[in-house]
Amino acid sequence: MGPPTSTELPPKTTECSDAPVELTGYRRWLSENLMLLVTLSGVLLGVVLGLSLRPLNLHGDSIMLISYPGELFMRVLKLMILPLVISSLIAGSASLNAKMNGKIALRTLVYFASTSFFNAALGIALVLLIHPGNPDLHNADDRSTDRRAVNLLDSLLDLGRNVFPDNLFQASIQQAHTVYLPKPSILHVFNETMNDTLASGSDAQRLSEDLTEEVVLVRDIQYRSGTNTLGIVFFCLVFGTFLGTIGQKGQVVVDFFAAIFEVIMKMVTCVMWLTPVGISSVIAGKILSVGDLGLVMSQLMWFIVTVAIGVFIYQFVVMQAVYFVVVRRNPFKFYAGLIQAMLTAFATASTAAALPITFRCMNEKLKVDPRITRFVLPIGCNINMDGTALYIAVASVFIAQMSGMVLGFGELLTVLLTSTAASMSSASVPSAALVLLLVVLTAIDAPVQDVTLLFAVDWFVDRIRTTNNMLGDCYTAAVVEELSRKELMALDAASVNYQDMPAGTPNGHGHGHHDGGLLEGQTELETSSKCVMTMTDSVVVDISAVMNNVNLQQEHCNRRV
């Protein structure tokens, strides 16, 4: 016989080569914040590179080559927007029941409208208090009576046309918008008259001038290049909601879109390692492409300061207060977890381009329920434009101040309402607010030609307000999650008690393997979707058992707080 079995004991756990090494101290901090440091280094490198190369007066081709890596980085991020929005919305809305989708949508839209209205009011208050508009900047010779036929009604009607597209494939590449064209009948009458008349050359010239003055502009609905994300969002929400009501027959479709979402997020993780090169290239190229940087900044410094103060107040006072009152947790810890997404939004000047990074921060770092983030974030990057509402309000009153206009209560109320409405119809692309600014200026009869003065600084102010837009989406998701916690926990409890599910989820992740994951509402998509099937298939649920489970989870969450 061999020696006692005691000599054949396996090695200690600490001696096992496969055991993970627990990092402590600064090493753990570096491991958790490595991507944040990489992103921050890209921003700083871009600023330093752009400012240091400006004295060299580089050729346009050289600036283009410096910007080229950033252009490719932006294209890769935008490439993932459409599949990310489609998969997240369908998978997220299918994981909830129709009643739950309605409640979340209502809470989300009310919060979006309230914060946009508040930002517009904050912008008006600040611009009246600081009064950045200097009449000396206004060029009277550049003034003309020609006005672009832009009004709020057209913007709202275009918003409805894009929300309800008539062709889903066309919505992937084009957006509907209203343009004003000369009335065809006038030109037809003019041509016929010129052909039939026997008048002399002077009479023909006079007739031509008379008919030209009578030309009127008429509305025409056309399509321009760009993804109609609003229409796709609406279709995916409706499709996902009804998909969750057909039970087991639709599970394969839910799993399909859930797998697409997982693949896109893995692609985002790979793209993030290109961040230092991409972001530094974008910022350096933009700084080098601006003409007289010092003169522009000095002339419009007070305008920039006014917008920056409004963004600062909203981000560090209002957002944090709302989060603390509703969620009852440390708001600045939540804010710190979004710095990487903020830097990406600042560099790209687009909430949609930063959406993949925002998903990664919200789901993996801040552990917000993925059923909420997949529902709220894609909608927010198209509708919720807090920073844009603030900017449009400030810019409208600023241009009026430059022109010597005195705005009364009625005009200010018009600015407030039109800024809120226009911001919610804004596209999540760089400098989209400049187009919407024409709507507000037309409403208060201010000179729309002075908008060109803001072109010189919009590249910088756009990045400031985009961070407001992105943070507004994230804080909305956190607030909506807290307000919907009881419904989410009821879904989880019903799923745990009445579904025969394996310990591991189908995609191999272990977030729902133990009670801790379930208690935080971090179940996998398949778990929550099976819960929907339980309810929609009219399975009888023991309400007392479910509510006992919910109460236990609620107590656990209270202890965590």
LOZA-208689 format. One record per residue (C-alpha): residue number from 1; x, y negated, z. Coordinates in steps of 0.05 Angstrom, whole numbers. Each point is the difference from the previous one (the first is absolute). Layout:
BEGIN
<NUM, <X, Y, Z>>
...
//
This chain:
BEGIN
<1, <0, 0, 0>>
<2, <23, -71, -11>>
<3, <13, -53, 50>>
<4, <-58, -32, 38>>
<5, <-48, -42, -40>>
<6, <21, -62, 40>>
<7, <63, -5, -43>>
<8, <-43, -3, -63>>
<9, <-41, -61, 21>>
<10, <-7, -53, -54>>
<11, <42, -63, 8>>
<12, <-27, -57, 41>>
<13, <-44, -51, -34>>
<14, <53, -53, 7>>
<15, <50, 45, -36>>
<16, <-46, 15, -59>>
<17, <27, -33, -63>>
<18, <-71, -10, -28>>
<19, <-24, -41, 60>>
<20, <-8, -74, -17>>
<21, <45, -49, 36>>
<22, <-39, -51, 39>>
<23, <28, -70, -14>>
<24, <3, -50, 56>>
<25, <18, -72, 10>>
<26, <21, -42, -59>>
<27, <5, 61, -46>>
<28, <-73, 14, 9>>
<29, <-17, -74, -13>>
<30, <42, 0, -63>>
<31, <-33, 65, -24>>
<32, <-70, -29, 11>>
<33, <14, -68, -31>>
<34, <50, 18, -55>>
<35, <-49, -16, -56>>
<36, <-18, -66, 32>>
<37, <73, -20, 5>>
<38, <10, 21, -73>>
<39, <-58, -44, -22>>
<40, <23, -59, 42>>
<41, <70, 5, -29>>
<42, <-30, -2, -70>>
<43, <-37, -65, 15>>
<44, <61, -34, 32>>
<45, <45, 24, -56>>
<46, <-47, -29, -52>>
<47, <-3, -68, 33>>
<48, <76, -4, 9>>
<49, <13, 24, -71>>
<50, <-50, -48, -31>>
<51, <26, -62, 38>>
<52, <73, 17, -11>>
<53, <-8, 9, -75>>
<54, <-41, -63, -13>>
<55, <61, -46, -5>>
<56, <26, 43, -58>>
<57, <-59, -21, -45>>
<58, <-6, 70, -29>>
<59, <-27, 12, -70>>
<60, <-71, 25, -7>>
<61, <25, 68, -22>>
<62, <42, 7, 63>>
<63, <-60, -18, 44>>
<64, <-42, 51, -38>>
<65, <51, 54, 13>>
<66, <2, -18, 74>>
<67, <-76, 4, 2>>
<68, <-4, 65, -40>>
<69, <9, 50, 58>>
<70, <-55, -37, 38>>
<71, <-45, 2, -61>>
<72, <8, 76, -3>>
<73, <-12, 5, 75>>
<74, <-66, -39, -8>>
<75, <-21, 42, -59>>
<76, <11, 65, 40>>
<77, <-41, -27, 58>>
<78, <-56, -23, -46>>
<79, <2, 68, -35>>
<80, <-23, 33, 65>>
<81, <-57, -48, 16>>
<82, <-54, 30, -44>>
<83, <9, 74, 20>>
<84, <10, -22, 73>>
<85, <-65, -41, 1>>
<86, <-41, 54, -35>>
<87, <25, 58, 43>>
<88, <-3, -37, 66>>
<89, <-70, -27, -10>>
<90, <-31, 65, -25>>
<91, <35, 43, 52>>
<92, <-14, -50, 56>>
<93, <-73, -12, -15>>
<94, <-13, 74, -12>>
<95, <28, 16, 69>>
<96, <-56, -41, 32>>
<97, <-75, 5, -9>>
<98, <-41, -51, -38>>
<99, <-26, -34, 63>>
<100, <71, -7, 27>>
<101, <24, -29, -67>>
<102, <-55, -52, 3>>
<103, <17, -21, 71>>
<104, <75, -5, -15>>
<105, <-14, -39, -64>>
<106, <-45, -49, 36>>
<107, <49, -11, 57>>
<108, <57, -9, -50>>
<109, <-36, -50, -44>>
<110, <-26, -41, 59>>
<111, <70, -4, 29>>
<112, <30, -19, -68>>
<113, <-50, -55, -11>>
<114, <8, -27, 71>>
<115, <76, -3, -3>>
<116, <0, -32, -69>>
<117, <-50, -53, 24>>
<118, <43, -13, 61>>
<119, <63, -8, -41>>
<120, <-33, -49, -47>>
<121, <-24, -41, 60>>
<122, <69, 4, 31>>
<123, <32, -25, -64>>
<124, <-48, -59, -5>>
<125, <13, -20, 72>>
<126, <76, 3, -9>>
<127, <2, -38, -65>>
<128, <-44, -55, 29>>
<129, <43, -4, 63>>
<130, <69, 2, -34>>
<131, <-22, -37, -64>>
<132, <56, 25, -46>>
<133, <-29, -32, -63>>
<134, <44, -58, -23>>
<135, <-31, -44, -54>>
<136, <70, -16, -26>>
<137, <6, 71, -26>>
<138, <-61, -10, -44>>
<139, <15, -19, -72>>
<140, <-55, -46, -23>>
<141, <23, 3, -73>>
<142, <-11, 75, 0>>
<143, <-72, -6, 18>>
<144, <-53, 15, -51>>
<145, <-75, 9, -1>>
<146, <6, 69, -31>>
<147, <-23, 53, 49>>
<148, <1, 74, -5>>
<149, <-69, 29, 1>>
<150, <10, 40, 64>>
<151, <-51, 8, 54>>
<152, <-17, 44, 59>>
<153, <-60, 31, -35>>
<154, <44, 29, -54>>
<155, <49, 29, 51>>
<156, <-56, 33, 40>>
<157, <-33, 28, -63>>
<158, <68, 27, -24>>
<159, <9, 31, 68>>
<160, <-66, 38, -9>>
<161, <19, 21, -70>>
<162, <65, 29, 24>>
<163, <-31, 35, 60>>
<164, <-49, 35, -47>>
<165, <41, 17, -61>>
<166, <-35, 30, -61>>
<167, <60, 43, -19>>
<168, <44, 33, 53>>
<169, <58, 12, -48>>
<170, <-2, -73, -23>>
<171, <1, -21, 73>>
<172, <67, 33, 7>>
<173, <32, -49, -49>>
<174, <-46, -61, -7>>
<175, <-40, -50, 41>>
<176, <-61, -39, -20>>
<177, <3, -76, 3>>
<178, <-38, -60, -26>>
<179, <29, -46, -52>>
<180, <-29, -61, -34>>
<181, <0, -3, -76>>
<182, <-28, -51, -50>>
<183, <-72, 15, -19>>
<184, <3, 37, -66>>
<185, <-63, -33, -28>>
<186, <32, -69, 1>>
<187, <59, 23, -42>>
<188, <-48, 35, -48>>
<189, <-42, -63, -9>>
<190, <64, -40, -10>>
<191, <25, 46, -55>>
<192, <-67, 1, -36>>
<193, <-6, -75, 4>>
<194, <70, -11, -27>>
<195, <-14, 46, -59>>
<196, <-68, -29, -18>>
<197, <12, -74, 10>>
<198, <19, -47, -58>>
<199, <25, -54, 46>>
<200, <65, -36, -11>>
<201, <64, 18, 36>>
<202, <-11, -53, 54>>
<203, <-71, 25, 13>>
<204, <25, 72, 5>>
<205, <53, -22, 50>>
<206, <-51, -37, 41>>
<207, <-48, 59, -3>>
<208, <56, 46, 23>>
<209, <15, -43, 60>>
<210, <-74, -4, 19>>
<211, <-9, 75, -2>>
<212, <65, 12, 37>>
<213, <-24, -42, 57>>
<214, <-64, 41, 4>>
<215, <36, 66, 9>>
<216, <-22, 33, 65>>
<217, <32, 56, 38>>
<218, <-38, 64, 14>>
<219, <16, 58, 46>>
<220, <29, 63, -29>>
<221, <17, 64, 38>>
<222, <67, 28, -21>>
<223, <51, 48, 28>>
<224, <72, -13, 20>>
<225, <57, 46, 16>>
<226, <5, 25, 71>>
<227, <-29, 57, 42>>
<228, <-71, -13, 24>>
<229, <14, 27, 69>>
<230, <-66, -25, 28>>
<231, <-40, 43, -48>>
<232, <43, 61, 13>>
<233, <-7, -11, 76>>
<234, <-75, -3, -5>>
<235, <-5, 62, -43>>
<236, <47, 40, 44>>
<237, <-38, -20, 63>>
<238, <-67, 22, -29>>
<239, <31, 63, -31>>
<240, <34, 20, 65>>
<241, <-62, -14, 42>>
<242, <-43, 46, -42>>
<243, <56, 51, -6>>
<244, <-2, 8, 76>>
<245, <-74, 16, -2>>
<246, <1, 61, -45>>
<247, <36, 44, 51>>
<248, <44, 58, -17>>
<249, <-9, -9, -76>>
<250, <38, -65, 2>>
<251, <57, 22, 46>>
<252, <46, 19, -57>>
<253, <-6, -71, -28>>
<254, <14, -30, 69>>
<255, <61, 44, 6>>
<256, <23, -22, -69>>
<257, <-1, -74, 16>>
<258, <30, 13, 69>>
<259, <58, 35, -34>>
<260, <9, -58, -48>>
<261, <3, -48, 59>>
<262, <53, 42, 35>>
<263, <42, 2, -64>>
<264, <-4, -75, -10>>
<265, <21, -13, 72>>
<266, <60, 46, -10>>
<267, <18, -40, -62>>
<268, <-6, -64, 40>>
<269, <50, 28, 50>>
<270, <50, 11, -56>>
<271, <-12, -69, -30>>
<272, <12, -33, 67>>
<273, <74, 16, -5>>
<274, <3, -46, -61>>
<275, <-26, -57, 42>>
<276, <67, -37, 13>>
<277, <17, -4, -74>>
<278, <-72, -14, -23>>
<279, <-19, -53, 52>>
<280, <67, -36, -3>>
<281, <-5, -3, -76>>
<282, <-71, -28, 1>>
<283, <16, -55, 50>>
<284, <68, -19, -31>>
<285, <-30, -3, -70>>
<286, <-57, -45, 24>>
<287, <46, -48, 36>>
<288, <46, -5, -60>>
<289, <-58, -12, -49>>
<290, <-26, -62, 38>>
<291, <22, -65, -30>>
<292, <18, -55, 50>>
<293, <-11, 38, 64>>
<294, <21, -56, 48>>
<295, <-43, -54, -33>>
<296, <-62, 43, -2>>
<297, <7, 22, 72>>
<298, <11, -71, 25>>
<299, <-60, -28, -38>>
<300, <-48, 54, 21>>
<301, <30, 17, 68>>
<302, <-60, -23, 40>>
<303, <-46, 41, -43>>
<304, <43, 62, 12>>
<305, <3, -15, 75>>
<306, <-75, -7, 4>>
<307, <-12, 68, -32>>
<308, <55, 32, 42>>
<309, <-29, -28, 65>>
<310, <-69, 28, -18>>
<311, <30, 69, -15>>
<312, <40, -2, 65>>
<313, <-62, -18, 42>>
<314, <-41, 55, -32>>
<315, <52, 54, 5>>
<316, <27, -13, 69>>
<317, <-61, -27, 36>>
<318, <-66, 19, -33>>
<319, <18, 70, -24>>
<320, <33, 19, 65>>
<321, <-58, -26, 42>>
<322, <-52, 37, -41>>
<323, <40, 65, 2>>
<324, <10, -5, 76>>
<325, <-73, -16, 14>>
<326, <-27, 56, -44>>
<327, <53, 55, 3>>
<328, <27, -15, 70>>
<329, <72, 16, -18>>
<330, <64, -39, -9>>
<331, <-11, -39, -65>>
<332, <73, -18, -10>>
<333, <20, 73, 0>>
<334, <-50, 11, -56>>
<335, <28, -62, -36>>
<336, <71, 26, 6>>
<337, <-20, 65, -33>>
<338, <-22, -38, -62>>
<339, <64, -40, -11>>
<340, <24, 46, -56>>
<341, <-66, -8, -38>>
<342, <3, -75, 13>>
<343, <69, -6, -31>>
<344, <-22, 40, -60>>
<345, <-62, -44, -9>>
<346, <44, -62, 8>>
<347, <49, 24, -53>>
<348, <-51, 24, -51>>
<349, <-52, -55, 13>>
<350, <-55, 51, -11>>
<351, <-43, 37, 51>>
<352, <-14, 55, -51>>
<353, <74, 11, -14>>
<354, <13, 7, 75>>
<355, <-59, 47, 9>>
<356, <41, 65, -2>>
<357, <47, -27, 53>>
<358, <-59, -24, 42>>
<359, <-31, 70, -2>>
<360, <66, 29, 24>>
<361, <6, -48, 59>>
<362, <-73, 7, 22>>
<363, <-5, 75, -4>>
<364, <70, 24, 20>>
<365, <25, -55, 46>>
<366, <-62, -30, 33>>
<367, <-42, 64, -3>>
<368, <-64, -35, -22>>
<369, <-53, 50, -20>>
<370, <12, 17, -73>>
<371, <-74, 4, -13>>
<372, <-5, -74, 16>>
<373, <64, -23, -35>>
<374, <-19, 37, -64>>
<375, <-67, -35, 2>>
<376, <20, -71, 22>>
<377, <68, -14, -31>>
<378, <-17, 9, -74>>
<379, <-62, -44, 9>>
<380, <39, -52, 39>>
<381, <54, -9, -51>>
<382, <-53, -22, -50>>
<383, <-51, -38, 43>>
<384, <34, -23, 64>>
<385, <43, -61, -17>>
<386, <8, -37, 66>>
<387, <63, -36, -21>>
<388, <-30, -18, -68>>
<389, <-61, -31, 34>>
<390, <46, -42, 44>>
<391, <44, -20, -59>>
<392, <-58, -20, -46>>
<393, <-31, -44, 55>>
<394, <67, -34, 15>>
<395, <17, -10, -74>>
<396, <-68, -28, -18>>
<397, <1, -53, 54>>
<398, <74, -13, -14>>
<399, <-14, -16, -73>>
<400, <-59, -44, 20>>
<401, <46, -38, 48>>
<402, <51, -11, -55>>
<403, <-54, -30, -44>>
<404, <-24, -47, 54>>
<405, <-67, 35, 8>>
<406, <-36, -4, 66>>
<407, <-38, 64, 12>>
<408, <-63, -4, 41>>
<409, <-33, 55, 40>>
<410, <-38, 26, -60>>
<411, <64, 7, -42>>
<412, <37, 33, 57>>
<413, <-57, 49, 9>>
<414, <2, 14, -74>>
<415, <75, 14, 5>>
<416, <-12, 46, 59>>
<417, <-54, 42, -34>>
<418, <32, 3, -69>>
<419, <69, 17, 28>>
<420, <-30, 58, 38>>
<421, <-40, 26, -59>>
<422, <57, -11, -50>>
<423, <50, 36, 44>>
<424, <-44, 62, 3>>
<425, <-1, 2, -76>>
<426, <75, -8, -6>>
<427, <43, 52, -35>>
<428, <57, 30, 41>>
<429, <53, -25, -49>>
<430, <53, -55, 8>>
<431, <-25, -72, -6>>
<432, <-73, 20, -10>>
<433, <-21, -55, 48>>
<434, <21, -54, -49>>
<435, <-56, 21, -47>>
<436, <-50, 1, 57>>
<437, <24, -69, 22>>
<438, <-30, -29, -64>>
<439, <-68, 25, 23>>
<440, <3, -39, 65>>
<441, <28, -63, -32>>
<442, <-55, 0, -51>>
<443, <-52, 7, 55>>
<444, <24, -63, 36>>
<445, <16, -38, -65>>
<446, <75, -4, 14>>
<447, <52, -5, -56>>
<448, <16, 70, -22>>
<449, <62, -24, -38>>
<450, <37, -9, 66>>
<451, <1, 75, 10>>
<452, <63, 1, -43>>
<453, <37, -34, 57>>
<454, <-10, 62, 43>>
<455, <30, 47, -52>>
<456, <70, -18, 23>>
<457, <-11, 25, 71>>
<458, <-53, 52, -10>>
<459, <52, 55, -8>>
<460, <20, -12, 73>>
<461, <-67, -17, 31>>
<462, <-31, 60, -34>>
<463, <47, 46, 38>>
<464, <-19, -33, 66>>
<465, <-74, 7, -10>>
<466, <6, 72, -27>>
<467, <26, 22, 68>>
<468, <-65, -28, 30>>
<469, <-41, 40, -50>>
<470, <37, 65, 14>>
<471, <-3, -8, 76>>
<472, <-73, -17, -4>>
<473, <-14, 68, -32>>
<474, <41, 37, 53>>
<475, <-33, -34, 59>>
<476, <-68, 11, -31>>
<477, <15, 75, -4>>
<478, <21, 0, 74>>
<479, <-62, -38, 22>>
<480, <-48, 42, -42>>
<481, <32, 63, 27>>
<482, <-12, -22, 71>>
<483, <-72, -20, -15>>
<484, <-12, 66, -35>>
<485, <36, 44, 51>>
<486, <-61, 33, 29>>
<487, <-25, 22, -68>>
<488, <69, 25, -20>>
<489, <8, 39, 65>>
<490, <-69, 31, -9>>
<491, <21, 24, -69>>
<492, <64, 29, 29>>
<493, <-36, 34, 58>>
<494, <-52, 32, -46>>
<495, <56, 24, -46>>
<496, <40, 31, 56>>
<497, <-59, 34, 34>>
<498, <-37, 28, -60>>
<499, <51, 15, -54>>
<500, <44, 62, -2>>
<501, <64, -35, -20>>
<502, <72, 26, 3>>
<503, <49, -35, 44>>
<504, <38, -28, -60>>
<505, <-33, -43, -52>>
<506, <1, 22, -73>>
<507, <56, -47, -20>>
<508, <46, 26, 54>>
<509, <0, -62, 44>>
<510, <-8, 8, 75>>
<511, <-33, -65, 20>>
<512, <-62, 36, 23>>
<513, <33, 60, 33>>
<514, <-10, -23, 71>>
<515, <-49, -40, 40>>
<516, <44, -62, 0>>
<517, <-7, -9, -75>>
<518, <-75, 10, 3>>
<519, <-8, -47, 59>>
<520, <31, -57, -39>>
<521, <-46, 12, -59>>
<522, <59, 21, -44>>
<523, <-32, 61, -30>>
<524, <17, 21, -70>>
<525, <-46, -17, -57>>
<526, <-22, 72, -7>>
<527, <-21, 2, 73>>
<528, <-44, -62, -6>>
<529, <-29, 21, -67>>
<530, <-21, 68, 29>>
<531, <-34, -39, 55>>
<532, <-41, -36, -52>>
<533, <-20, 67, -31>>
<534, <-23, 23, 69>>
<535, <-47, -59, 5>>
<536, <-23, -3, -71>>
<537, <-15, 74, -3>>
<538, <-49, -8, 57>>
<539, <39, 43, 49>>
<540, <-31, -4, 69>>
<541, <49, -33, 48>>
<542, <-1, 7, 75>>
<543, <-3, -74, 16>>
<544, <18, 8, 73>>
<545, <64, 38, -17>>
<546, <20, -51, -52>>
<547, <-12, -59, 46>>
<548, <39, 33, 56>>
<549, <58, 7, -47>>
<550, <-7, -73, -21>>
<551, <-1, -23, 72>>
<552, <63, 39, 15>>
<553, <34, -31, -60>>
<554, <-24, -70, 20>>
<555, <29, 9, 70>>
<556, <66, 22, -30>>
<557, <2, -62, -45>>
<558, <-15, -45, 60>>
<559, <58, 31, 38>>
<560, <45, -14, -60>>
<561, <-21, -72, 0>>
//
